[in-house]
Amino acid sequence: MALSHKAKKRWALLILIFALPAYIVAAVTIMSGFRGVFGMQPPILLELAVYVALGVVWAFPLKKVFLGVGQADPDAPED
């Protein structure tokens, strides 16, 4: 079932307000857990690679929700 344009906008807003900050907190928590594994701060390049990967990975499953949200509603009647 395809989402309407209005539903896509609502889902995108909810994702950006609630889910993305929770994802960021989870990513930082996971990275702080690496300090326990390494016994010290992980190498900066490893930390950078993990943050870049986590920063990109979240968008792939949600691409359909965000696609076309910034455009005008295609189903709206024209004035």
Secondary structure, 3 states (H helix, E strand, C coil): CCCCHHHHHHHHHHHHHHHHHHHHHHHHHHHHHHHHHHCCCCCHHHHHHHHHHHHHHCCCCCHHHHCCCCCCCCCCCCC
